[in-house]
Amino acid sequence: MISVLRRVSVSLSISSRPFPPSKLLMDPTNCFGGSERLTALARQLRLYKPPPSTFDQSDDEEKRVEESGGKVVSQVGFVESATPIARRPETFRPKRAAVLVCLFEGDGGDLRVILTKRSSKLSTHSGEISLPGGKTEEGDADDAETATREANEEIGLDPSLVNVVTVLEPFLSKHLLRVIPVIGILSNRIAFNPAPNADEVEAVFDAPLEMFIQDENRSEEEREWMGEKYLIHHFNYETEGKKYVIWGLTAGILIRAASVVYQRPPAFLEQNPKFKVPRVVDKDTCLP
């Protein structure tokens, strides 16, 4: 069972400046409650402004993008601004998705993020680690609604428990799906009783967010695309006797989220790609 059901204790450092001991806020205007530290984190993140995306405007070929099953799975994925692709509204219309980076305080006061393991019964990407999320549906008001709706469908996380505070810059998935990471804070974690959808999710667990900017338990593999080399990061994590490997798109999003939250870069070289998408892109085109 996910550790969000256990009781909170002691200190957390969101940045290099330590925060005071935790006290529950009694301010009736704070509808999400939570500790002073989480409130300070929410204020910090609301000030975050994603950097503008940059694109190579030289390619006018129509771009077709697909993603299996409407879900956002691991595989390769990078910050879109680091991937110079053609962007003409009339030619490049990537499908859009959102994932929820849901943060809460752990038993030791550390900041943790909720993750899922895809069902081993699925025909594609079975058993991979992902963030709750999926494709935007007609009727979704914004990316926050997409991410929280999907989290509710996948793991039973009531959207009313999540205080959405910011979004990060878009990432491109292996199949050129535009993925928007939505950061939310779960202040009342005791109110969350995970109820995974057995058709999609095999397990719900959490991991320390700071792990994704540390060099421990991390490995990398070098890949090449159209003459440009880049790194894929793998994070090994064990909890309650189970081992998980968090990599690709999920790892890339969490590296970025941890960098923003802790206000420092990772302790390793990211080496994002600087490649161009080929001029002819069809439904089978994907990153290696």
C-alpha positions in Angstrom: 0.0 0.0 0.0 1.3 3.4 -0.9 2.9 5.3 2.0 0.6 8.3 1.6 -1.6 6.6 4.3 1.1 6.9 6.9 1.4 9.9 9.3 3.6 12.9 8.6 6.7 13.7 10.6 9.7 16.0 10.9 11.6 18.3 8.5 11.8 18.9 4.7 14.1 21.2 2.7 12.5 22.4 -0.5 15.6 24.5 -1.5 18.9 25.3 0.1 17.1 27.4 2.8 15.7 25.2 5.7 12.0 25.5 6.6 10.7 25.8 10.2 9.2 22.7 11.9 5.9 21.6 10.5 2.6 23.0 11.9 -0.8 22.5 10.5 -2.2 25.7 9.2 -5.6 26.7 10.8 -6.2 29.5 8.3 -9.8 28.9 7.1 -8.9 30.5 3.7 -6.4 27.7 3.0 -8.9 25.2 1.7 -6.2 22.6 1.1 -4.7 22.8 4.6 -1.3 21.2 4.9 1.9 22.2 6.5 3.6 25.6 6.4 6.3 23.9 4.2 3.8 22.8 1.6 2.2 26.2 1.6 5.6 27.8 1.1 6.3 25.3 -1.7 2.9 26.1 -3.4 3.8 29.9 -3.3 7.2 29.2 -4.8 5.9 27.1 -7.6 3.1 29.5 -8.5 5.8 32.0 -9.4 7.4 29.6 -11.8 7.2 30.5 -15.5 8.1 27.8 -18.0 10.8 29.0 -20.5 9.4 29.6 -24.0 9.7 26.8 -26.5 11.9 27.3 -29.5 11.4 25.5 -32.9 13.1 25.0 -36.2 10.8 26.7 -38.7 12.5 25.2 -41.8 10.4 22.1 -42.1 6.9 22.4 -43.7 6.1 18.7 -43.9 2.9 17.6 -42.2 3.6 15.9 -38.9 1.4 13.1 -37.7 1.7 12.0 -34.1 0.3 9.0 -32.2 0.6 7.4 -28.8 -0.5 3.9 -27.9 -3.7 3.6 -25.9 -4.0 7.2 -25.0 -1.7 6.8 -22.0 1.6 8.5 -21.3 4.2 5.8 -20.8 8.0 5.9 -20.2 10.1 5.3 -23.3 12.1 8.2 -24.6 11.0 11.8 -24.0 12.6 15.3 -23.8 11.8 18.9 -23.0 10.2 20.1 -26.3 12.3 23.3 -26.3 15.4 21.1 -26.5 14.0 19.3 -29.6 13.9 21.6 -32.6 10.9 20.4 -34.5 8.9 22.2 -37.1 6.0 24.1 -35.7 3.5 25.5 -38.1 -0.1 25.6 -36.8 -1.4 24.5 -40.2 1.1 21.6 -40.5 2.3 20.4 -37.1 -0.6 19.6 -34.8 0.7 17.2 -32.2 -1.8 15.4 -30.0 -1.7 16.7 -26.5 -1.5 14.9 -23.1 -0.9 15.8 -19.5 0.6 14.0 -16.5 0.2 14.7 -12.8 3.4 15.2 -10.7 1.6 14.9 -7.4 3.8 15.8 -4.4 3.3 15.2 -0.7 5.3 15.0 2.5 6.6 11.6 3.5 7.0 10.2 7.0 10.5 11.6 7.3 9.5 15.0 6.1 10.9 14.5 2.6 9.0 15.5 -0.5 7.6 12.5 -2.5 5.9 11.9 -5.8 3.2 9.4 -6.7 4.0 6.9 -9.5 2.3 4.0 -11.0 3.3 0.7 -12.6 1.3 -0.2 -15.7 -0.6 -3.5 -15.7 1.4 -6.5 -16.9 -1.8 -7.5 -18.8 -1.5 -4.6 -21.2 -0.4 -5.4 -24.7 1.8 -2.4 -25.0 4.4 -1.0 -22.5 3.2 -3.4 -19.8 4.9 -3.1 -16.4 6.5 0.3 -17.2 6.6 3.0 -14.6 4.7 6.2 -15.3 3.1 9.3 -13.9 -0.8 9.3 -13.8 -2.0 10.9 -17.0 -3.2 10.6 -20.5 -4.5 12.3 -23.6 -6.5 15.4 -23.5 -10.2 14.7 -24.1 -12.9 17.0 -25.5 -14.4 18.8 -22.6 -11.2 19.1 -20.6 -10.9 22.8 -19.6 -7.1 22.8 -19.4 -4.1 20.6 -18.8 -4.7 20.5 -15.1 -8.2 19.0 -15.6 -6.7 16.4 -18.0 -4.0 15.4 -15.5 -6.3 15.3 -12.4 -9.1 13.5 -14.4 -6.7 10.8 -15.5 -5.3 10.4 -12.0 -8.8 9.9 -10.7 -9.6 7.3 -13.3 -6.3 5.5 -12.9 -5.7 5.5 -9.2 -8.8 7.0 -7.5 -7.1 10.3 -6.6 -10.0 12.7 -6.0 -9.2 16.0 -7.9 -10.5 18.0 -5.0 -7.6 16.7 -2.9 -5.0 18.1 -5.3 -3.9 21.7 -5.2 -2.6 22.4 -8.8 0.2 25.0 -8.5 2.0 25.2 -11.9 2.7 23.5 -15.2 6.1 22.8 -16.7 7.2 23.2 -20.3 6.0 20.6 -22.7 7.9 17.4 -23.3 7.8 15.3 -26.5 7.2 11.6 -26.1 8.8 8.9 -28.2 5.9 9.2 -30.7 6.0 13.0 -30.7 3.0 13.4 -28.4 3.1 16.8 -26.6 3.0 16.0 -22.8 2.4 18.8 -20.3 3.6 18.0 -16.7 1.1 19.4 -14.1 2.5 19.9 -10.6 0.0 19.4 -7.8 0.3 19.2 -4.0 -1.5 16.6 -1.9 -1.7 18.2 1.5 -4.1 15.8 3.2 -2.5 12.5 2.1 -4.5 10.5 4.7 -7.6 11.3 2.7 -6.2 9.6 -0.3 -6.9 5.8 -0.4 -5.3 4.5 -3.6 -7.8 2.6 -5.8 -5.9 1.5 -8.9 -7.9 0.7 -12.0 -6.9 -3.0 -12.5 -7.2 -2.7 -16.2 -4.5 -0.1 -16.4 -2.5 0.0 -13.2 -0.7 -2.9 -11.4 0.7 -0.9 -8.5 0.8 2.6 -6.9 3.9 3.7 -5.1 5.8 6.8 -4.2 9.5 7.9 -4.4 11.5 10.8 -3.1 11.5 13.6 -5.6 15.1 14.7 -4.7 16.3 11.3 -6.0 15.9 12.6 -9.5 18.6 15.2 -9.2 21.0 12.9 -7.3 23.6 10.7 -8.9 23.0 7.6 -6.7 21.1 4.6 -8.0 21.2 6.1 -11.5 22.5 4.7 -14.8 22.5 6.0 -18.3 22.6 4.8 -21.9 23.8 6.8 -24.9 21.7 6.8 -28.0 22.0 8.5 -31.3 19.4 10.1 -33.6 20.4 11.6 -37.0 24.0 12.0 -35.9 23.2 13.6 -32.5 24.0 11.7 -29.3 22.0 12.0 -26.2 21.5 10.2 -22.8 18.6 8.1 -21.5 18.5 8.1 -17.6 17.4 5.1 -15.5 16.7 5.4 -11.8 16.6 2.2 -9.7 14.3 2.4 -6.7 13.3 -0.2 -4.2 10.4 0.1 -1.7 8.5 -2.5 0.4 10.6 -5.3 -1.1 9.7 -4.3 -4.7 12.2 -3.0 -7.3 11.2 -0.4 -9.9 13.1 1.2 -12.8 12.1 4.8 -13.6 13.4 5.9 -17.0 12.8 7.7 -20.3 10.0 10.3 -20.4 8.9 9.7 -16.8 12.5 10.2 -15.6 13.0 13.3 -17.8 9.9 15.0 -16.4 10.9 14.2 -12.8 14.4 15.5 -13.3 12.9 18.7 -14.5 10.3 18.8 -11.7 13.0 18.2 -9.0 15.2 20.9 -10.5 12.4 23.4 -10.3 11.3 22.4 -6.8 14.8 22.3 -5.3 16.0 25.2 -7.4 19.2 23.4 -8.4 20.4 21.4 -11.4 20.9 17.7 -11.3 24.3 16.3 -10.1 24.8 14.6 -13.5 24.9 15.5 -17.1 21.5 15.4 -18.7 22.7 15.7 -22.4 19.3 16.4 -24.0 19.2 15.9 -27.8 19.7 18.6 -30.4 18.4 16.7 -33.3 15.9 17.5 -36.1 12.9 15.5 -36.9 13.2 14.0 -40.4 11.4 15.8 -43.2 9.0 12.9 -43.7 7.2 11.9 -40.6 4.5 9.2 -40.7 2.5 7.3 -38.1 5.4 5.0 -37.5 8.0 7.7 -36.9 9.3 7.7 -33.3 12.5 8.6 -31.4 15.0 5.7 -31.1 
